[in-house]
Amino acid sequence: KPSKSGTEQNIQRDDKDLLEQISKSLTRLVTLCDDENVLLLVREKRVLHQCMACIACHGFSLPFLLPALKVSVMSVNHEGNAREAQEYRHGQFFSAMCDIALPRSKGSKADQSKSVQGSTIQALQFVETISQFAAPRAALVQELTEGNDERVQSLLLNAMVSGPVSARSQLGIAANLATEEKSREALLSTEPSAAAVLVPLLMVKENGINTVAAKCIMNMCASEKMRQSLCKVEFTEILQKMLEIELEAMEDTGDDSICDLLFSILANASLQGEFAAVASKAGLHKLAFKTLQEAEAGNIATGAEPLSVLHSLQFLSRVAKDSVVAAFLCSGDRLPVLFARFKTSKDTPCAEVAVRTVAIIGSINGQYLCNHSSSIAGGYESLISLVLHGGDNTAGNAALVLQQLSASVDLQEKLGGKGAIGSLIETIKKRRGPAQKNAAVALAKLAQHPANAPAMAAMHGTEVLHSYLRV
């Protein structure tokens, strides 16, 4: 609102700090306005685009208001007189910014790459920021997929020929949109394929392009089509090379952020059986296990339960069905590293996946697990505790591991001496489903050993088993 004297303070230069201050003030103004109307006086639209990009980056409330925001833009001349006015109502400003970032007109890659400069980059940054939020992202998907999918597909195709700043924003938008099924399918319809575009970009560290490319791949792996695309050997070779580089860097810095993204891709892609087979053949399970060793040695700086460890375990649990991977995890001193993820007997996300991985190994080759169980003797108590106190999934898998170990006569006595009889009886009484069933089978096997007879009698184990069979 102009002052009573009508004086005007002119902005003579593009000052980033000043623009940020203006954007913060505008954000507070929008927050306070009940009718969500804002009047902006600017000398040229480029300044408006810069202001709005700054608002998106620094204003935490504005992205939620954008789809309904009304903005009046009045261009003024140097004497302060209004020259022209344009009003954007009910999402029109939102639509206008999308048009600047991703033009509707179809042109060649070269033409579009040249146009990604100035206000277009600001608009791309604006769209990237708001696409992080659910409400404006839904409006953005509707806006960009109206009529056809070309505008969404251009995010990937233009990223190949754009400069690093605009390419990063385009990939960032694509990564956020990939969380929505409609826009994800549009991205997967590009030619060349999304995998062919994104996987090589994992090697490009300039301006953090590798990070946003990894996020994009990870989110797109929710689609079976993307998982199938990643099955090509050349893609697994790039993932392997990247992991080797990042694991070596992690040893020095303790930063596991890139490793986390790469193992997230592997974990999601391994839902596809074909990819799991390709990944196992490439030896990627060895790199996942190395991450567990780094965590055990304290070389990861993100706490006791790093996400890179969780995603490494998820990947291992999905490839452990491969006999070669199962043999690798059982040999040497590797089983203790897996058991270390639940040695505190707490049912954490890592503990749940680690127990599941051991159960899968035992299902592939129970005798192999029994033969190497001496290395995990200290983990018996944790397994027994998780059967009783873990969540249903963890308890069920822990009971399954006890069942697999109970196939060995020697281990029947050891497990009984650690208190397994009591935990299994209580589990049968209190739980239903797979956990109860696995506990009952494990208890029946332990009951075969004479050394466990006193505990079975004292706790009425035989009666509990009979009661279970009658249900």
C-alpha positions as CSV (number, residue, x, y, z in Angstrom):
1,K,0.0,0.0,0.0
2,P,1.5,3.4,-1.0
3,S,2.4,5.8,1.8
4,K,0.3,9.0,2.2
5,S,3.1,11.1,0.6
6,G,3.0,8.8,-2.5
7,T,6.8,8.4,-2.4
8,E,8.3,5.2,-3.8
9,Q,11.4,3.4,-2.9
10,N,13.1,2.1,-6.0
11,I,15.1,-1.1,-6.3
12,Q,17.9,-0.3,-8.7
13,R,19.6,-3.7,-8.8
14,D,19.0,-7.5,-8.5
15,D,20.2,-8.0,-5.0
16,K,19.6,-11.6,-3.8
17,D,19.7,-10.8,-0.1
18,L,17.2,-8.0,-0.7
19,L,14.9,-10.2,-2.7
20,E,15.0,-12.8,0.1
21,Q,14.0,-10.1,2.6
22,I,11.1,-9.0,0.3
23,S,10.0,-12.6,-0.1
24,K,9.9,-13.2,3.6
25,S,7.8,-10.0,4.0
26,L,5.5,-11.2,1.2
27,T,5.2,-14.6,2.9
28,R,4.1,-12.9,6.2
29,L,1.7,-10.7,4.3
30,V,0.1,-13.7,2.5
31,T,-0.2,-15.5,5.8
32,L,-2.0,-12.6,7.4
33,C,-4.4,-11.8,4.5
34,D,-7.7,-13.5,5.1
35,D,-8.8,-13.1,1.5
36,E,-5.4,-14.3,0.2
37,N,-5.1,-11.3,-2.2
38,V,-1.7,-9.8,-2.8
39,L,-0.8,-6.7,-5.0
40,L,2.8,-6.8,-6.3
41,L,4.2,-3.7,-8.0
42,V,7.2,-4.6,-10.2
43,R,9.1,-3.0,-13.0
44,E,9.3,-6.2,-15.1
45,K,8.1,-9.7,-14.8
46,R,11.6,-11.1,-14.4
47,V,11.8,-9.5,-11.0
48,L,8.4,-11.1,-10.1
49,H,9.7,-14.5,-11.0
50,Q,12.8,-14.0,-8.9
51,C,10.6,-12.8,-6.0
52,M,8.3,-15.8,-6.2
53,A,11.2,-18.2,-6.5
54,C,12.6,-16.7,-3.3
55,I,9.2,-16.9,-1.6
56,A,9.0,-20.6,-2.5
57,C,12.5,-21.2,-1.1
58,H,12.1,-19.2,2.1
59,G,8.4,-19.1,2.8
60,F,7.1,-22.2,4.6
61,S,3.4,-21.3,4.5
62,L,3.0,-20.0,1.0
63,P,3.3,-23.4,-0.9
64,F,0.1,-24.5,0.8
65,L,-1.8,-21.4,-0.3
66,L,-0.6,-21.3,-3.9
67,P,-3.4,-23.2,-5.7
68,A,-5.9,-20.6,-4.4
69,L,-3.7,-17.6,-4.3
70,K,-4.8,-14.4,-6.2
71,V,-1.9,-12.2,-7.3
72,S,-2.2,-8.9,-9.1
73,V,0.9,-7.8,-11.0
74,M,1.1,-4.1,-11.9
75,S,4.0,-3.1,-14.0
76,V,5.1,0.5,-13.4
77,N,7.2,3.0,-15.3
78,H,10.1,5.0,-13.9
79,E,7.8,7.8,-12.9
80,G,5.8,5.4,-10.8
81,N,2.7,5.5,-13.0
82,A,0.9,2.2,-13.7
83,R,1.6,1.0,-17.2
84,E,-0.3,-2.3,-17.4
85,A,-1.9,-4.6,-14.9
86,Q,-2.4,-8.4,-15.0
87,E,-4.3,-10.4,-12.5
88,Y,-3.9,-14.1,-11.7
89,R,-6.8,-15.7,-9.8
90,H,-7.5,-19.1,-8.4
91,G,-4.4,-20.9,-9.5
92,Q,-3.8,-18.9,-12.7
93,F,-0.5,-17.6,-11.3
94,F,0.4,-21.1,-10.4
95,S,-0.4,-22.2,-13.9
96,A,1.6,-19.2,-15.4
97,M,4.7,-20.2,-13.4
98,C,4.4,-23.8,-14.7
99,D,4.1,-22.4,-18.3
100,I,7.3,-20.5,-17.8
101,A,9.2,-23.5,-16.3
102,L,7.8,-26.0,-18.8
103,P,6.5,-24.4,-22.0
104,R,3.4,-25.9,-23.6
105,S,4.7,-25.3,-27.1
106,K,6.6,-28.3,-28.5
107,G,10.1,-27.5,-29.7
108,S,13.4,-29.2,-30.3
109,K,15.7,-30.2,-27.4
110,A,18.2,-27.6,-28.5
111,D,15.6,-24.8,-28.7
112,Q,14.2,-25.7,-25.3
113,S,17.6,-25.9,-23.7
114,K,18.5,-22.4,-24.9
115,S,15.3,-21.0,-23.3
116,V,16.2,-22.4,-19.9
117,Q,17.8,-19.2,-18.6
118,G,16.8,-16.1,-16.5
119,S,13.2,-16.2,-15.4
120,T,12.8,-19.8,-16.6
121,I,15.4,-21.1,-14.1
122,Q,13.7,-19.1,-11.4
123,A,10.4,-20.6,-12.4
124,L,11.9,-24.1,-12.4
125,Q,13.3,-23.6,-8.9
126,F,9.9,-22.3,-7.8
127,V,8.1,-25.4,-9.2
128,E,10.7,-27.7,-7.7
129,T,10.2,-26.3,-4.2
130,I,6.4,-26.4,-4.2
131,S,6.4,-29.9,-5.7
132,Q,7.7,-31.2,-2.4
133,F,4.3,-30.5,-0.7
134,A,1.4,-32.8,-1.3
135,A,-1.4,-30.3,-2.0
136,P,0.5,-28.2,-4.6
137,R,2.1,-31.3,-6.1
138,A,-1.4,-32.8,-6.8
139,A,-2.3,-29.5,-8.5
140,L,1.0,-29.6,-10.4
141,V,0.4,-33.1,-11.7
142,Q,-3.1,-32.1,-12.9
143,E,-1.6,-29.0,-14.6
144,L,1.2,-30.8,-16.3
145,T,-0.6,-33.9,-17.5
146,E,-3.6,-32.0,-18.9
147,G,-4.0,-33.1,-22.5
148,N,-0.8,-35.1,-22.9
149,D,2.3,-36.2,-21.0
150,E,4.9,-34.2,-23.1
151,R,5.5,-31.5,-20.4
152,V,6.2,-34.1,-17.7
153,Q,8.4,-36.1,-20.1
154,S,10.4,-33.0,-21.0
155,L,11.7,-32.9,-17.4
156,L,13.9,-35.9,-18.2
157,L,14.6,-35.2,-21.9
158,N,15.6,-31.6,-21.3
159,A,17.8,-32.5,-18.3
160,M,20.1,-34.3,-20.8
161,V,20.9,-31.1,-22.7
162,S,20.4,-28.4,-20.1
163,G,23.0,-26.7,-18.0
164,P,23.7,-28.1,-14.4
165,V,21.4,-25.5,-12.6
166,S,18.3,-26.1,-14.7
167,A,19.0,-29.8,-15.0
168,R,19.1,-30.2,-11.3
169,S,15.8,-28.4,-10.9
170,Q,14.2,-30.4,-13.7
171,L,15.3,-33.7,-12.1
172,G,14.2,-32.5,-8.7
173,I,10.7,-31.8,-10.0
174,A,10.7,-35.3,-11.7
175,A,11.8,-36.9,-8.4
176,N,8.9,-35.3,-6.5
177,L,6.4,-36.0,-9.2
178,A,7.5,-39.7,-9.3
179,T,5.8,-40.2,-6.0
180,E,2.5,-39.8,-7.8
181,E,1.3,-42.7,-9.9
182,K,-0.1,-40.6,-12.8
183,S,3.0,-38.5,-13.3
184,R,5.3,-41.5,-12.6
185,E,3.7,-43.4,-15.5
186,A,4.2,-40.4,-17.7
187,L,7.9,-40.2,-16.9
188,L,8.2,-43.9,-17.6
189,S,6.9,-43.4,-21.1
190,T,9.9,-41.4,-22.3
191,E,12.0,-42.4,-25.2
192,P,14.9,-43.1,-24.5
193,S,13.7,-44.8,-21.3
194,A,13.8,-43.2,-17.9
195,A,16.5,-45.7,-16.8
196,A,18.7,-44.9,-19.8
197,V,18.5,-41.1,-19.0
198,L,18.8,-41.3,-15.2
199,V,21.3,-44.1,-14.5
200,P,24.3,-42.4,-16.3
201,L,23.5,-39.2,-14.4
202,L,24.4,-41.0,-11.2
203,M,28.0,-40.4,-12.2
204,V,27.5,-36.6,-12.6
205,K,28.3,-34.9,-9.2
206,E,28.2,-31.3,-10.6
207,N,25.5,-29.3,-8.7
208,G,24.3,-32.4,-6.9
209,I,22.8,-33.9,-10.1
210,N,23.7,-37.4,-9.0
211,T,21.7,-37.0,-5.8
212,V,18.5,-35.9,-7.4
213,A,18.9,-38.5,-10.2
214,A,19.1,-41.2,-7.5
215,K,16.0,-39.9,-5.7
216,C,14.2,-39.9,-9.1
217,I,15.2,-43.6,-9.7
218,M,14.3,-44.6,-6.2
219,N,10.8,-43.1,-6.4
220,M,10.2,-44.5,-9.9
221,C,11.1,-48.0,-8.7
222,A,7.6,-48.2,-7.2
223,S,6.7,-49.1,-10.8
224,E,7.4,-52.6,-12.1
225,K,8.3,-51.1,-15.5
226,M,11.2,-49.1,-13.9
227,R,12.4,-52.2,-12.0
228,Q,12.4,-54.2,-15.2
229,S,14.3,-51.4,-17.0
230,L,17.1,-51.6,-14.4
231,C,17.8,-55.3,-15.1
232,K,20.2,-54.4,-17.9
233,V,23.8,-55.4,-17.0
234,E,25.1,-51.9,-18.0
235,F,22.9,-50.3,-15.3
236,T,24.0,-52.6,-12.5
237,E,27.6,-52.0,-13.5
238,I,27.1,-48.3,-13.0
239,L,25.4,-48.8,-9.7
240,Q,28.3,-51.1,-8.6
241,K,30.9,-48.5,-9.6
242,M,29.0,-45.7,-7.8
243,L,28.7,-47.8,-4.6
244,E,32.4,-48.6,-4.7
245,I,33.3,-44.9,-5.0
246,E,30.8,-43.8,-2.3
247,L,31.7,-46.6,0.2
248,E,35.3,-45.6,-0.1
249,A,34.4,-41.9,0.5
250,M,32.2,-42.9,3.4
251,E,35.1,-44.5,5.2
252,D,36.8,-41.1,5.2
253,T,33.8,-38.7,5.8
254,G,31.3,-40.9,7.6
255,D,28.6,-39.4,5.3
256,D,26.3,-42.2,4.0
257,S,23.7,-40.0,2.3
258,I,24.6,-41.1,-1.3
259,C,25.1,-44.7,-0.2
260,D,21.6,-44.6,1.4
261,L,20.0,-43.5,-1.9
262,L,21.9,-46.1,-3.9
263,F,20.9,-48.9,-1.5
264,S,17.3,-47.6,-1.6
265,I,17.3,-48.1,-5.3
266,L,18.7,-51.6,-4.9
267,A,16.2,-52.5,-2.2
268,N,13.2,-51.2,-4.3
269,A,14.4,-52.7,-7.6
270,S,15.1,-56.1,-6.0
271,L,11.3,-56.5,-5.5
272,Q,11.7,-57.6,-9.1
273,G,13.0,-61.2,-9.1
274,E,14.9,-60.7,-12.3
275,F,16.8,-57.6,-10.9
276,A,17.6,-59.5,-7.7
277,A,19.2,-62.2,-9.8
278,V,21.2,-59.7,-11.9
279,A,22.3,-57.8,-8.8
280,S,23.4,-61.0,-7.0
281,K,25.4,-62.1,-10.1
282,A,27.1,-58.7,-10.1
283,G,28.2,-59.2,-6.5
284,L,26.3,-56.1,-5.2
285,H,25.4,-58.1,-2.0
286,K,29.1,-57.9,-1.0
287,L,28.9,-54.1,-1.1
288,A,25.7,-54.1,1.0
289,F,27.4,-56.3,3.5
290,K,30.4,-54.0,3.6
291,T,28.0,-51.2,4.7
292,L,27.0,-53.3,7.7
293,Q,30.6,-53.8,8.6
294,E,31.3,-50.1,8.4
295,A,28.4,-49.4,10.7
296,E,29.6,-52.1,13.1
297,A,33.0,-50.4,13.1
298,G,31.5,-47.0,13.9
299,N,32.5,-45.5,10.5
300,I,29.0,-44.1,9.7
301,A,28.3,-40.7,11.3
302,T,24.5,-40.9,11.2
303,G,23.7,-42.7,14.5
304,A,23.2,-46.3,15.6
305,E,20.5,-47.1,13.0
306,P,21.7,-45.4,9.8
307,L,19.3,-45.5,6.9
308,S,22.0,-46.8,4.7
309,V,22.2,-49.9,6.9
310,L,18.4,-50.4,6.9
311,H,18.3,-50.2,3.1
312,S,21.4,-52.5,2.8
313,L,19.6,-55.0,5.0
314,Q,16.4,-54.7,2.9
315,F,18.4,-55.4,-0.2
316,L,20.2,-58.4,1.4
317,S,16.8,-59.8,2.6
318,R,15.6,-59.8,-1.0
319,V,18.6,-61.4,-2.6
320,A,19.3,-63.9,0.3
321,K,17.1,-66.5,-1.5
322,D,20.0,-66.9,-4.0
323,S,22.0,-69.9,-2.7
324,V,25.3,-68.1,-3.5
325,V,24.3,-65.1,-1.4
326,A,23.1,-67.3,1.4
327,A,26.4,-69.2,1.4
328,F,28.3,-65.9,1.4
329,L,26.4,-64.5,4.4
330,C,26.9,-67.8,6.4
331,S,30.6,-68.1,5.7
332,G,33.4,-66.7,7.8
333,D,32.5,-64.2,10.5
334,R,29.5,-62.7,8.6
335,L,26.6,-64.1,10.6
336,P,27.7,-62.3,13.7
337,V,27.5,-59.0,11.7
338,L,23.9,-59.8,10.9
339,F,23.1,-60.8,14.4
340,A,24.7,-57.6,15.7
341,R,21.7,-55.6,14.2
342,F,19.5,-57.2,16.9
343,K,21.9,-57.9,19.7
344,T,20.2,-55.3,22.0
345,S,17.0,-57.4,21.7
346,K,15.1,-54.2,20.7
347,D,12.7,-54.6,17.8
348,T,14.0,-51.8,15.6
349,P,13.5,-51.6,11.8
350,C,17.0,-52.9,11.3
351,A,16.4,-55.7,13.7
352,E,13.2,-56.8,12.0
353,V,14.9,-57.0,8.6
354,A,18.1,-58.6,9.9
355,V,16.0,-61.4,11.6
356,R,14.0,-61.8,8.4
357,T,17.3,-62.2,6.4
358,V,18.6,-64.9,8.7
359,A,15.2,-66.7,8.5
360,I,15.5,-66.6,4.7
361,I,19.0,-68.0,4.8
362,G,17.8,-70.8,7.1
363,S,14.9,-71.5,4.7
364,I,17.4,-71.9,1.8
365,N,19.8,-74.1,3.7
366,G,18.9,-74.8,7.4
367,Q,21.8,-77.2,7.8
368,Y,24.3,-74.6,6.6
369,L,22.9,-72.2,9.2
370,C,23.1,-74.8,12.0
371,N,26.7,-75.7,11.0
372,H,27.8,-72.1,11.3
373,S,25.7,-71.1,14.3
374,S,28.7,-71.4,16.7
375,S,29.7,-68.0,15.5
376,I,26.4,-66.5,16.7
377,A,26.1,-68.2,20.1
378,G,25.9,-64.8,21.7
379,G,22.8,-64.0,19.6
380,Y,20.7,-66.9,20.9
381,E,19.4,-64.8,23.8
382,S,18.4,-61.9,21.5
383,L,16.4,-64.3,19.3
384,I,14.7,-65.8,22.3
385,S,13.8,-62.3,23.6
386,L,12.5,-61.1,20.2
387,V,10.2,-64.1,20.0
388,L,8.5,-63.0,23.2
389,H,8.8,-59.2,23.0
390,G,9.1,-58.3,19.3
391,G,6.4,-57.2,16.9
392,D,4.4,-59.9,15.1
393,N,6.7,-59.9,12.1
394,T,9.9,-60.0,14.1
395,A,8.6,-62.5,16.5
396,G,7.4,-64.8,13.7
397,N,10.8,-64.7,12.0
398,A,12.7,-65.1,15.2
399,A,10.6,-68.2,16.0
400,L,11.3,-69.5,12.5
401,V,15.1,-69.1,13.1
402,L,14.8,-71.0,16.4
403,Q,12.8,-73.7,14.6
404,Q,15.6,-73.9,11.9
405,L,18.3,-74.1,14.6
406,S,16.3,-76.7,16.5
407,A,16.9,-79.2,13.7
408,S,20.3,-79.7,15.3
409,V,20.3,-82.0,18.4
410,D,23.2,-80.2,19.9
411,L,21.5,-76.8,19.5
412,Q,18.2,-78.2,21.0
413,E,19.9,-78.5,24.4
414,K,21.8,-75.1,24.1
415,L,18.6,-73.2,23.2
416,G,16.6,-74.9,26.0
417,G,19.3,-73.9,28.4
418,K,19.0,-70.2,27.3
419,G,15.3,-70.0,28.2
420,A,13.8,-70.8,24.7
421,I,11.2,-73.2,26.2
422,G,9.5,-70.5,28.3
423,S,9.5,-67.8,25.6
424,L,8.0,-70.2,23.0
425,I,5.3,-71.3,25.4
426,E,4.3,-67.7,26.2
427,T,4.4,-66.9,22.4
428,I,2.0,-69.8,21.7
429,K,-0.4,-68.5,24.4
430,K,-0.4,-64.9,23.4
431,R,0.0,-64.7,19.7
432,R,-1.8,-65.9,16.6
433,G,-0.9,-66.4,13.0
434,P,2.6,-67.3,11.7
435,A,4.4,-66.3,15.0
436,Q,2.2,-68.8,16.9
437,K,2.7,-71.5,14.4
438,N,6.5,-71.1,14.1
439,A,6.8,-71.0,17.9
440,A,4.7,-74.3,18.2
441,V,6.9,-76.1,15.7
442,A,10.1,-74.8,17.4
443,L,8.8,-75.9,20.8
444,A,7.9,-79.4,19.5
445,K,11.5,-79.8,18.2
446,L,13.0,-78.6,21.4
447,A,10.8,-81.0,23.4
448,Q,12.5,-84.0,21.7
449,H,15.7,-83.5,23.7
450,P,15.7,-85.1,27.1
451,A,17.5,-82.1,28.7
452,N,14.5,-80.0,28.0
453,A,11.9,-82.3,29.6
454,P,12.1,-80.7,33.1
455,A,11.3,-77.3,31.7
456,M,8.5,-78.7,29.5
457,A,6.9,-80.4,32.5
458,A,7.3,-77.4,34.8
459,M,5.7,-75.0,32.4
460,H,3.1,-77.4,31.0
461,G,4.6,-77.3,27.6
462,T,3.0,-80.5,26.3
463,E,-0.5,-79.3,27.4
464,V,0.1,-75.9,25.6
465,L,1.1,-77.8,22.4
466,H,-2.0,-80.0,22.6
467,S,-4.2,-76.9,23.2
468,Y,-2.7,-75.3,20.1
469,L,-3.3,-78.4,17.9
470,R,-7.0,-78.4,19.0
471,V,-7.6,-74.8,17.9
